[in-house]
Amino acid sequence: MKGLYTVLLLILSNTFMTFAWYGHLKLKTMSRFENMTLLAVILFSWGIALFEYFFQVPANRIGFRGNGGPFSLLELKVIQEVISISVFIIFTLLVFKTEHLRINHLIAFDFIILAIYFVFKK
């Protein structure tokens, strides 16, 4: 069950991270935010990123084998990276409709999935 909690918390964490890191790029197109200074955008993103940490830290503490969880540190990192890229792809396709997922992107993603296989291979 700790593994499932870890993955769910990492999904939430990476959703906030993606919005903090890339969501501000879409703010320019919204009249309410179009005149924000760079400092205001940074502070806005930090506010969103704070929620990332509310989920990331517990996910790592619950999931880490040294704390009774099911994953090694390397396994946690690879899981996090795959979730991060998955969330990013969904975010990009839904929010930035001008971006397209191409075959080379899918091939690269397949290699990342292979990385998971090799990290978990005993």
Secondary structure by P-SEA (a helix, b strand, c coil): caaaaaaaaaaaaaaaaaaaaccccccccccccccccaaaaaaaaaaaaaaaaacaaaaaaaacccccccccaaaaaaaaaaaaaaaaaaaaaaccccccccaaaaaaaaaaaaaaaaaacc
